[in-house]
Amino acid sequence: MPGRRGRRPVKKGKAKKVLLWTGGTMAFVLVAAAGGAYLYIKHLNDNITSVSDDGASTGGFSKGKAINILLIGTDKRTGKGNTKYGDKDSVGHADTTILLHVSKDRSNATALSIPRDLITNIPDCPTKLADGTEKVIAGTDNVRFNTSLGQDDRTPSCTARTVTELTGITPDNFMVADFNAVKTLTTAVGGVDVCLGKDINDPDSHLNLKKGTRHIQGETALAFVRTRHAVGFGGDLSRITLQQQFLSALMRKLKSNDTLTDPSKMIKIAEAGTKALTVDSNLDSIGKLKDLGLELGKLNPKNLAFTTVPVIDNPAEKVKATVVLKPGAAQQVFDAIKNDVSFTAVKAQKKKEAAAVAARLKGSKSAASEVRVRILNGGADAGSAQAELSYLQNTAGVLKSENAGNAEASQAKTTLEYSPDQADQARRLADILGLSGSAMKPGKSVTNDQGLPTMTLTLGKDFPGAGEKFTASSKAPDVDKTTADKVECAK
C-alpha cells in the first residue's frame, strides 16, 4: 500500500483507542522531555505505517471543530503466535469498528460500535495502488459490514466510505489495528482491570478467568476482547460489551497518574503504540498524533459514552446470524452525533444552561400576524433571506417581516435575537421555524427603518432552505450506553 513507513501492522480494534490517548499525548511528552532526542523521535516516526485515505476522509481532524475518528480492528492473524486462533489465512476483515466522535468543545465524546454482522451496502471504493495507479473496487449491496475491509482487496478507506454511507458522517481520520496491538499495548501500560459477573472458560477465545475484578494483559487481554460465546447471548453484540469495557479500562489506565508520571512506561506505550497501528496518510507522523492526542486528552472519562448502533435481528433470516438497522432509532443516533449532541450528562453547569435554554421555548406565543422580524443573511446561500421572507409572508402568516440584507459577518448557526417584551413573538417564530432554544438570543430591543421594534433573524450556514424546519435535536436519543469512568461486569 502507498505511504508505507516502517512495518505494516493492521491490528485488532481494541488498541486503536490506546494511541488516541497515548501515541499523541505520550509523543508530546516525549518531544517535550527528550529535548535533543531527535533520533528517537525519528525512530518513532519510522515505526508508523500509513496508507492512503483515497479521498474517503475529510482530510484530517481540525482544532476548533468536532472530531470523528474511525477505529478499525481486523481479524488478520499476522504476528507471532496469532495463527493458533484459527482462520490463519483471513484477509483481515473489519472485525471491530468504532466511530469515535469528540465534541467541538471537547467536553464529551461518543464511541459508537458498529456490529460486524450488520447488513449494509458497501459503496464503490476508489483506491490508489502501490505503483501509484488507481482503480475502483466495486461495491456490493446487502452484505455484512465487516466485508468492507479485506474482501476483494478492500482497504481501510473502503470501510471509511461504508461508514459515511451508513451514518452520514465522514471520518476525519482512521486507524487500524490487529491482534498484536491488544497484547503489546496492554503489556506496555502494565495491564488493565476488568470485571466478570461469572466464571468464564471459553475454549474458542482461550479465556479462562474467575468472576470478579481481574487484572489482564497480553494474551489474556486478547482472549478477553475476543470472547463472545461465553457471555450474554453468545453473539457479536455480546462481545461488543466486553470490548467497550476493555477500552474504558484502558482509557482509565492511560489517564491515571501512575501512567502519566512514569516516563519509562510512557516510552513503552509510545513504542508499542506507533508499532501497533496503521493510520491514514493525514495522520502519519508523531507530530500529527501529538496534536490529536492533545485534543483527546482534554476529555474526562465520565464524559466518554460507549454505545452501539441500534439493530434488530435480520427478518430475512430463519437462523439469526446477522442484524439490520433498527428503524428510526439508528437514524436518531446518527443524527445526534452529526449534531454534536452529548450522550452524557456533562457537568452540572451544562445541565443548568441547557435547562435555561429550553425554558426559552416555554410560555405563551403571540399570533403569527403579530410577529415583527427582520431577516439577515449571515452565511446561508445567496437569496435565502428573500426566499425565507416569501415563505413567512405567503405561507406562515408572518406579514410584518422584511429582508434586511446581509449580516455584518458570517455565522455557523442561525439565531433569533429579541428583547424581553418580544418573547411571545420569539416563541411563535421559533415554533414556525423549528428553532431550538439555543438559537434564541434574548437581548436589547432594535428598531427597523420605520422606527418600529423588531426581532432579528440571522440565517447562518445551517439554514436548511426556505420553508424547511430546523430539526436538529439537542437531546440525546434513548439508547443503552456506558461511560468510561464506570466498571460494568460482564455476565
Secondary structure, 3 states (H helix, E strand, C coil): CCCCCCCCCCECCCCHHHHHHCCCHHHHHHHHHHCCCHHHHHHHHHHCEEECCCCCCCCCCCCCCCEEEEEEEECCCCCCCHHHHCCCCCCCCEEEEEEEEECCCCCCEEEEEECCCEEEEECCEEEECCCCCEEEECCEEEEEHHHHCCHHHCCHHHHHHHHHHHHCCCCCEEEEECHHHHHHHHHHCCCEEEEECCCEEECCCCEEECCEEEEECHHHHHHHHHCCCCCCCCCHHHHHHHHHHHHHHHHHHHHCHHHHCCHHHHHHHHHHHHHHEEEECCCCCHHHHHHHHHHHCCCCHHHEEEEECCEEECCCCCCCCCEEECCCHHHHHHHHHHCCCCCCCCCHHHHHHHHHHHHCCCCCCCCHHHCEEEEEECCCCCCHHHHHHHHHHHCCCCCEEEEEEECCCCCCCCEEEECHHHHHHHHHHHHHHCCCHHHEEECCCEECCCCCEEEEEEECCCCCCCCCCCCCCCCCCCCCEEECCCCCCEC
